[in-house]
Amino acid sequence: KITMPSGKAIEDPAIKPYLSQYAGQELTTGAQAKAYADHYILVHMNKASAGKTYEEVSGEFMAMSQDKTADPATVAELGQLRQTLFMGNTLRGLLLNAYAFGTMGVIAWWGAVAAFVGSGLMFLLGFLGIWHRRTVPVEEEVRLGAGRVAAPAPAVG
């Protein structure tokens, strides 16, 4: 039940080109999930952490929480940022997983269409073979092992 952001929420130039086409829509497709994950959540995560990853912030937090001389307010702020980045990475992972399965669904759909077209073509060819069988006179048929041998192909010289 994610609604794509709109209005002032997507005015950032790093967001608008990617999300404006989905503004205000309910997130229901893989393409929307990828756009939201890569161009909304990730942009906000990078702004909050000044471009640092969860792993970098978590390492700083762990080191600072071991340091007895560290400012408790700074440690708490870093812990909050660590939690925010963890939740952002988790949500991005879930959305990108939805994108992957959406892509696989599209591929499977076109594979099914191709299989049905192929089966229709094979049905048509089978029908034409049966029709051809009924239109060839018996004396013109070439049957394997029936005594009549097909003429050999001319030698290429």
C-alpha positions in Angstrom: 0.0 0.0 0.0 2.6 2.5 -1.1 1.5 5.6 -2.9 4.1 7.2 -5.1 5.1 10.7 -3.8 3.9 13.8 -5.6 4.1 17.6 -5.3 6.9 19.0 -3.2 8.1 15.5 -2.3 9.5 15.0 -5.8 10.8 18.5 -6.6 14.4 17.4 -6.0 16.2 17.2 -9.4 17.6 13.8 -8.4 14.0 12.5 -7.9 11.6 14.3 -10.3 12.7 13.0 -13.7 12.2 9.4 -12.4 9.1 9.7 -10.3 7.0 12.4 -11.9 5.4 9.9 -14.3 4.2 7.9 -11.3 3.2 10.8 -9.0 0.2 10.0 -6.8 -0.2 6.5 -8.2 -0.4 3.4 -6.1 2.8 1.4 -6.4 1.8 -1.8 -8.3 4.4 -2.5 -10.9 8.1 -3.6 -10.9 9.1 -0.4 -12.8 7.5 1.8 -10.1 9.1 -0.3 -7.4 12.6 0.2 -8.9 12.0 3.9 -9.4 10.9 4.4 -5.8 13.8 2.3 -4.4 16.5 3.9 -6.5 15.3 7.4 -6.9 13.4 8.2 -3.7 14.5 6.0 -0.9 18.2 5.9 -1.9 18.3 9.7 -2.5 17.0 10.4 1.0 19.3 7.8 2.5 22.3 9.5 0.8 21.2 12.9 2.0 20.8 11.7 5.6 24.1 10.0 5.7 26.1 12.4 3.4 26.6 9.5 1.0 27.8 7.0 3.5 26.5 3.4 3.4 24.9 1.5 6.2 28.1 -0.5 6.7 30.2 2.6 7.1 27.8 4.3 9.6 27.4 1.0 11.5 31.2 0.7 11.8 31.4 4.3 13.1 28.6 3.6 15.6 30.2 0.4 16.8 33.6 2.1 17.3 32.1 5.2 18.9 29.9 3.2 21.3 33.0 1.4 22.5 34.8 4.7 23.1 34.1 5.8 26.7 35.0 9.4 25.9 32.5 9.7 23.0 29.6 12.2 23.4 26.5 10.2 24.2 24.3 12.5 22.1 26.6 11.9 19.1 26.5 8.2 19.7 22.7 8.3 19.9 22.4 10.4 16.7 24.7 8.0 14.9 22.6 5.0 16.2 19.5 6.7 14.9 21.1 7.2 11.5 22.3 3.6 11.5 18.7 2.5 12.2 17.3 4.7 9.4 19.8 3.3 6.9 19.1 -0.2 7.9 15.3 0.3 7.4 16.0 2.1 4.1 18.2 -0.8 2.9 15.6 -3.3 3.9 12.8 -1.5 2.1 15.0 -1.0 -1.0 15.8 -4.7 -1.0 12.1 -5.7 -0.8 11.2 -3.2 -3.6 14.0 -4.3 -5.8 13.0 -8.0 -5.2 9.5 -7.0 -6.4 11.0 -5.4 -9.4 13.0 -8.6 -10.2 9.9 -10.8 -9.9 7.9 -8.3 -12.0 10.5 -8.5 -14.7 10.5 -12.3 -14.5 6.7 -12.2 -14.8 6.9 -10.1 -18.0 9.4 -12.5 -19.5 7.2 -15.5 -18.6 4.2 -13.8 -20.1 6.0 -13.3 -23.4 7.3 -16.8 -23.3 3.7 -18.1 -22.8 2.6 -15.9 -25.8 5.4 -17.4 -27.9 4.4 -20.9 -26.8 0.8 -20.4 -27.7 1.7 -18.9 -31.1 4.1 -21.9 -31.7 1.4 -24.4 -30.7 -1.1 -22.7 -33.1 1.5 -22.8 -35.9 2.1 -26.5 -35.2 -1.6 -27.2 -35.2 -2.0 -25.4 -38.6 1.0 -27.4 -40.0 -0.5 -30.7 -38.8 -3.8 -29.8 -40.3 -2.2 -28.9 -43.6 -0.3 -32.2 -43.5 -3.5 -34.2 -43.0 -5.2 -32.2 -45.8 -2.3 -32.8 -48.1 -2.4 -36.5 -47.3 -6.0 -36.7 -48.4 -5.4 -34.8 -51.7 -2.5 -36.9 -53.0 -3.6 -39.9 -55.1 -2.6 -43.3 -53.8 -0.4 -44.0 -56.8 1.6 -40.8 -56.1 2.3 -41.5 -52.4 5.8 -42.4 -51.4 5.5 -45.0 -48.6 8.5 -46.3 -46.8 8.9 -50.1 -47.3 5.9 -50.3 -49.7 8.0 -51.3 -52.7 8.1 -48.0 -54.4 11.4 -46.2 -54.0 11.8 -42.5 -54.3 13.9 -41.4 -57.3 17.5 -40.6 -56.4 18.5 -37.0 -56.5 20.5 -36.1 -59.6 24.3 -36.0 -59.1 25.8 -32.6 -58.9 28.8 -32.6 -61.1 
